């Protein structure tokens, strides 16, 4: 993808910031960051719309997303991402429950969660471990787990 077709913005979120990356036609990536500095305004129609939809979600978790995502993945990854997206607002499923539904393994599901390039929009935060909150954005410890807890609470799920 050429530079002229690539844009990015860093927007404020209730838990830090989100780095949004997009082409002219598709959202390419969202990266969750804890830092609250280094904001950069969206300058393209797609990034402006993504920012609007994310802010609407942060105000009201019932606001749906309808953004063009550049979703590249295997058939299996796409099945898992669709299954994650089907988990209802305010509820969670364990990696094992999702794996059973997909006739797969919990570690494989966790690996697909880790590969999710659209956290918040594809709600990998709704997938938890059987005996704990599980990981988020590729990490099993640290401050990103606070983001996962915030997202779950924002959607009405109180994780113990």
N, C-alpha and C positions, 0 to 999 in steps of 0.2 A: 504494500500500500504506500503510495507516495505521500510525502510530507503535506502537500497541498490538500490532500483528502483526509488528513488526520488532525483532530483537535482534542483538547482536554481542558478540564476545569476541575478545580478543587472547591467543593461546596461545604458549607457548615452543616453538621448533623448534630442532633442532641447529645451524642456521645463522642464527638470529635469532628472528623471530616470524612468526606468521600471523594476519592479521585475518580473522575469519570473520563473515559476515553471513548472517542467515537470517530467513525468515518462520516462522510456526508450522508450516508443512508442508514447506518446501523450503530447501535451502541456496542462497543467492543469489549469493555471491561469496566468493572467497578472495584475499587480497592478501598477497604475500610481502614481508616487511620485514626489513631487516638489523638494525634496532635490537633491543636485548634488554630494553628497559624498557617501561613502560606496559602491563603485562599486566592483563587483566581476565578474570575467571573466567566460564566459560559458565554460564548460568542457566536455559536451557530444555532440555527433553529432546533436541531435535534438535542443539543446539550441544554438549551433553554427549556425545552419540553421535558427532558429527563429531570432537570432540577425542579420544575413545577410539580411533576408527579411525585417525586421523592418528598418534597416539602409537604404536599397534600397528605401523603401517607404518614409523615411525622406528626401532622396535626390530627389525623384521623386514620387509624389503621384499616378502616373499611374502604378507603379509596383504592380502587384497582389500578394496576399498571397495564399500560398498552403501548409498549415501546418496541421498536424493531431491534431484536437482539441478534448479534452475529454469533450464533450458537454452533460452534463446531465441536463435534464429539463423536464417539462411536455410537452404534445403535444402542448398546447397553447404557452408556452414559446418558443418552437422550431419554431412555426409558426411566432411569432413576430421577433425572431432573423433572420429568413430567409427574412422576409419583410424588416428589417433594412438593411440587406446585399444587398438587391435589390435597395436601394436608390442610384441613380447615383452620381458619384463623382461630387462635385461642386454644389450639390443641397441639400435641406433639406425638411423634411416633419414635420408637427406638430404632437404631440401626438394624437390629435383628427383626423387628416387625416389618420394616420396609423390605429387608432382604427376603423374608418369608413370602411377602406378597409378590416379589419379583423372581422367586425361585433362585435366589442368589445367596451370597454370604454377607455377613455384617461388615467384615473388613473391606469387601469390595464396594459396598454402599458408602462406607466412610471415605474411601478413596475418591469416589465420585463427588461426594460433598466437598472434599478438599479441592477438587478441580473446578468447582463452580465459580465462574467468572462474573456472576451477577448476584452477589449476596444482597440481601434485602428483597430484591425482585424475585429471584428464585429462592424460596425461603428455606435454605439449608439450616437456618437457626431452629427450625421446628423438628429437626432430627437430633435425638439425644441418646446418650448411653443408657443401658439398662440400670446402672447403678450410679448415675451422676449426669451432669449436664453434657458431657462429651466435649468435643473440640469445636473450634470455630475458625474459619479462614486459615486452615492449615496448622493451627496450634492447639495444644491441649491444656496449656497453662497460660497465665499472664492476663494482661489487661483486655485482650480481645474477648475473653469470656464474659467480661462485664458488658460488652456490647451485645453478646448473645442474650444475656439475662435481661438487658434493657429491652431488646426487641420482643422477647417473649412476654415480658410484663406489659409492654405497650400494646400488645395484641390480646391482653387479657388472661394470659397464662401465668400463674404464680408458681415458679419452679421452687421446690423445697430447698 
